[in-house]
Structure formats: C-alpha cells, structure tokens
Amino acid sequence: MTTTARRMFELLEPICLVTFFADECNEELAALGHRTYWDGYFASRAASLGRVPAEVVHAAFYNFADGEAARHIPSAWETASPEASFAARERGSAASVRRILGEDLAGSPGVERAADLVTKAAQGVPLEGRIMFAGMRAMPVPSDPVARLWHSATMLREHRGDGHIAALVGERIGGTESHVLSALEYGIHPAESFGRIHHLPKKRLAVVMNGLRERGLIDANGRFTDAGRATKQRIEDLTDDLAAAPYESLAPAELDELVVVLEPITAAMAAGGIVMPTRA
C-alpha cells in the first residue's frame, strides 16, 4: 500500500530534481564562477548550513565517499559566498520549473495553492535531528509562487533525506553501501556501474561489496539476497514513516486538495523529462 508520505514524495520529487538535471541551475552557478557541476552542487546545497567545514558537509550529506566533500568545501566558497550560491541555486531551479510547466500552468491558481500548502506542511514540524531540513527552513521563503513551490518542496526533500539517513544508520548501512542497495533496487547490475559510485576506486568498491556479502545482503553474483531485499524494504518503510509528520500537519481536506493541485504539475514535469527512477 502506498503511504501518504510515499505518494507525496512521488509528487514533489520531480519539482526538486530540476536542480540536478535541468540547465538553468547549472548555468546560474557557473555564472558565479563555479568551475564544475560538483563545485556548484556542494556549494549551493551546503550553503544553508553556513561556512561549515567539509567534515560537517560530509556528515550531513552522508552518501558521498570519504574525501569527496573536501574536494569542494570550503574552496568553492572562495569563488562565491554561501548566500550567493544558495540564491543562484534557487533562482535557476525556479526558472527550470517555470520553463517546464509553461506560462499558463506556472501562473495558475493551482501552482500558487500548491506552494501555499507545501510551505504550510514544511513549516509545521519540529527541527530536532533534521540538519539539512533545518538549514533550508532557516532560509527566506520566496514570495513568487513557483520559487516558493520549489523552495518548500526542497525543504520537504531534505526533511525526508534526514530521516532516510537515520534509517540507514539504524541498519548500519553506510553511504556507499546505500548506493549499492539503490542500484540493485533500480535493476542496475553490476551495482558498481551505478552513476553515483562508478567513479570510485575499484579496490574501495570491492571492499564495500565484500562487506555486503559477508553480512548476507548480496550474493556471490552481486545481487540481492532475501535478507538484503528485506533490509532495503525496512529502510524505505522507516523513511516513509519518518517523512509523514509534515503531511499530518495538514487538515485532511488540505491534503486531498494538495494531491489534486500537484498531480498536473508532476505530470507536466514528467512530460518535460524530469522523472524519478523506478524500482526494478
């Protein structure tokens, strides 16, 4: 059964994904002087935390290999301040959403209502234990409806992400290991070819895969065992449970309305090529 939190994730995630897959955000960050995609990614996503050291970014992001954050933080902030990088990310992301939705839908009452309800959900839950969510929620909420929808959807994405990290820690699944499990869930084999980890040294990946084999989570061929699939499912179920609180802060009628106004927005994002990966 699809939970409310899972359904809202499916509806909101494409709005957030423009940050990573559409051109406008990258162009805005490049215009600041960030030389690579990853310089802009680390600088703009971590910006809401302030000028924290790479160790803090590594801990908060969780799923990057040792040393990856340090290749970009704090050097990327010598190129542009956290404030400028955050503003460029938001500006470019909102421009992508607006372009994909088209003038009529982007300017519709449905988008404005969706922005209002998503913002209400994001502002209605505690901050404790939610580092990335707290950073996003400390940033000013835009007045423009499209920018506000992206901003608040991203707040909820970070809220869910913080809970997902808690679920991973509870199952003793590290950052690189989490990518292996996700790759297998998406039907990618060998898992080492997954785009998020394929660049890592082969010896490092071999250690990760061997560790998962020793725990009985993958078999000799690098595929899920029953125990591994059950572990992945427990992580996803707990992630959904921990992501539910924002939607519980909405009245039932508001939640129903939010689904109705988001559905055409998500459909338009999918038609524009912004889609979530699907499970195998």
C-alpha positions in Angstrom: 0.0 0.0 0.0 1.3 3.4 -0.9 1.5 5.7 2.2 0.7 9.4 2.1 4.4 10.1 2.6 5.4 8.0 -0.3 2.7 9.5 -2.5 3.8 13.0 -1.7 7.4 12.0 -2.4 6.4 10.8 -5.8 4.5 14.1 -6.5 7.1 16.5 -5.1 10.4 14.9 -6.1 10.3 15.9 -9.8 9.9 19.5 -8.7 13.2 19.2 -6.8 15.0 17.2 -9.4 15.3 20.2 -11.8 18.1 21.4 -9.6 20.2 18.5 -10.6 19.0 17.7 -14.1 17.9 20.9 -15.8 20.2 23.5 -17.3 19.2 26.7 -15.6 20.6 25.9 -12.1 24.0 24.8 -13.5 24.1 28.0 -15.7 23.4 30.2 -12.7 26.1 28.5 -10.6 28.6 28.6 -13.5 27.9 32.4 -13.9 29.1 32.8 -10.3 32.4 31.2 -11.3 31.9 27.6 -10.0 34.1 25.7 -12.4 32.4 22.2 -12.3 29.0 20.8 -11.6 30.1 19.4 -8.3 31.6 22.6 -7.1 28.2 24.2 -7.6 26.4 21.3 -6.1 28.3 21.2 -2.9 28.5 25.0 -2.5 24.8 25.6 -3.2 23.3 22.6 -1.3 25.5 23.1 1.7 25.0 26.9 1.7 22.1 26.8 4.1 24.4 25.4 6.8 26.7 28.4 6.6 30.5 28.2 6.3 30.9 24.8 8.0 33.9 22.7 7.3 34.0 19.8 4.9 33.6 17.3 7.7 30.2 18.7 8.6 29.0 18.7 5.0 30.2 15.1 4.6 28.2 14.1 7.7 25.1 15.9 6.7 25.1 14.7 3.1 26.0 11.2 4.2 26.2 9.3 1.0 29.4 10.7 -0.6 32.7 8.8 -0.3 35.4 9.9 2.1 37.1 13.0 0.8 34.6 14.0 -1.8 33.2 16.9 0.1 36.7 18.1 0.9 37.4 18.5 -2.8 34.8 21.2 -3.0 34.3 22.6 0.5 35.4 25.2 1.6 37.3 26.1 -1.7 34.0 26.6 -3.6 33.0 29.3 -1.2 36.2 31.2 -2.2 34.6 31.5 -5.6 31.2 32.7 -4.3 29.7 33.1 -0.9 27.2 30.6 0.5 24.5 33.2 0.2 25.2 33.9 -3.4 25.4 30.2 -4.2 22.1 29.4 -2.5 20.4 32.3 -4.3 21.8 31.1 -7.7 20.5 27.6 -7.0 17.0 28.8 -6.1 16.9 31.2 -9.0 18.0 28.6 -11.5 15.7 25.9 -10.2 12.7 28.1 -10.2 13.4 29.1 -13.8 13.6 25.5 -14.8 10.3 24.7 -13.1 8.7 27.7 -14.8 10.0 26.8 -18.2 8.9 23.2 -18.0 5.4 24.0 -16.7 4.8 26.7 -19.3 3.4 30.1 -18.8 -0.2 29.0 -18.3 0.3 26.4 -15.7 3.2 28.2 -13.9 0.9 31.2 -13.5 -2.2 29.2 -12.5 -4.0 29.3 -9.1 -3.1 25.6 -8.7 0.6 26.3 -8.5 0.1 29.1 -6.0 -2.2 26.9 -3.9 0.3 24.0 -4.1 3.1 26.4 -3.0 1.0 27.6 0.0 0.1 24.1 1.2 3.6 22.7 0.7 5.0 25.6 2.6 2.5 25.1 5.4 3.4 21.4 5.6 7.2 22.2 5.7 6.7 24.8 8.5 4.5 22.6 10.7 7.0 20.1 12.1 9.9 20.1 14.6 13.5 20.6 13.6 15.2 18.3 16.0 17.5 15.8 14.3 16.9 17.3 10.9 20.1 19.1 10.0 19.6 19.7 6.3 15.9 20.4 6.8 16.7 22.9 9.5 19.2 24.7 7.3 16.7 25.0 4.4 13.9 26.2 6.8 16.2 28.9 8.1 16.4 30.4 4.6 13.8 33.1 3.5 10.8 31.7 1.7 10.3 33.3 -1.7 7.2 35.3 -2.5 7.0 34.1 -6.1 4.7 31.0 -6.2 6.9 29.0 -8.5 10.1 29.7 -6.5 8.1 29.1 -3.2 6.9 25.7 -4.5 10.5 24.6 -5.4 11.8 26.0 -2.1 9.3 24.3 0.1 9.3 21.1 -1.9 13.1 21.1 -1.4 12.6 21.7 2.4 10.5 18.5 2.5 13.0 16.6 0.4 15.7 17.5 2.9 13.3 16.5 5.8 12.8 13.1 4.1 16.5 12.8 3.5 17.4 13.4 7.1 15.0 10.7 8.1 16.4 8.4 5.4 19.9 8.8 6.9 18.5 7.9 10.3 17.0 4.7 8.8 20.4 3.9 7.1 22.3 4.4 10.3 19.9 2.2 12.2 20.5 -0.6 9.7 24.3 0.1 9.7 24.3 0.9 6.0 27.0 3.4 5.0 26.8 6.0 2.3 28.4 4.0 -0.5 26.6 0.8 0.6 23.3 2.8 0.3 24.1 3.4 -3.4 24.7 -0.2 -4.0 21.3 -1.1 -2.5 19.6 1.6 -4.5 21.3 0.4 -7.7 20.1 -3.1 -7.2 16.6 -1.8 -6.4 16.6 0.1 -9.7 17.7 -3.1 -11.5 21.2 -1.9 -12.2 23.8 -4.8 -12.4 26.6 -4.8 -11.7 25.8 -2.3 -8.9 29.3 -0.9 -9.2 28.3 0.6 -12.6 25.7 2.9 -10.9 26.4 6.5 -11.8 26.8 7.6 -8.2 29.7 5.2 -7.4 31.2 4.0 -10.7 34.0 6.6 -10.5 35.2 5.3 -7.1 38.4 3.2 -7.0 37.8 -0.4 -7.7 39.5 -1.5 -4.5 37.2 0.7 -2.5 34.1 -0.7 -4.3 35.4 -4.2 -3.8 35.7 -3.6 0.0 32.1 -2.4 0.1 30.7 -5.3 -2.0 32.6 -7.8 0.1 31.3 -6.3 3.3 27.7 -6.6 2.0 28.4 -10.2 1.0 29.7 -11.0 4.5 26.6 -9.6 6.0 24.4 -11.7 3.7 22.8 -8.8 2.0 24.1 -9.6 -1.5 25.1 -12.9 -3.1 28.2 -14.1 -4.9 26.9 -12.5 -8.1 26.3 -9.1 -6.5 22.6 -9.4 -6.5 20.1 -9.0 -3.6 19.7 -11.9 -1.2 16.3 -12.2 0.5 17.9 -10.6 3.6 19.3 -7.7 1.5 15.9 -7.0 -0.1 14.2 -7.1 3.3 16.8 -4.7 4.7 16.2 -2.3 1.8 12.5 -2.5 2.3 12.8 -1.8 6.1 14.8 1.3 5.2 12.3 2.5 2.8 9.4 1.8 5.1 11.0 3.7 8.0 11.9 6.5 5.7 8.3 6.9 4.8 7.2 6.7 8.4 9.7 9.4 9.4 8.6 11.6 6.5 4.9 11.5 7.4 4.8 14.3 10.0 4.7 17.3 7.6 1.6 15.9 5.9 -0.1 15.2 9.3 0.1 18.9 10.0 -2.4 19.5 7.1 -6.1 19.0 7.5 -7.5 16.0 5.6 -9.2 18.3 3.2 -6.0 20.3 2.6 -4.1 17.1 2.0 -6.6 15.9 -0.6 -6.5 19.3 -2.2 -2.7 19.2 -2.3 -2.7 15.9 -4.2 -5.2 17.3 -6.7 -3.2 20.5 -7.4 0.1 18.7 -7.6 -0.9 16.0 -10.0 -1.0 18.1 -13.1 2.3 19.8 -12.0 4.0 16.5 -11.6 2.6 15.3 -14.9 4.0 18.4 -16.7 7.4 17.8 -15.1 7.4 14.2 -16.3 6.4 15.4 -19.8 9.4 17.7 -19.6 11.7 14.8 -18.9 12.0 15.2 -15.1 11.1 11.8 -13.8 12.1 9.7 -10.8 14.0 6.4 -11.2 11.7 3.4 -10.9 12.2 0.2 -8.9 13.1 -3.0 -10.6 
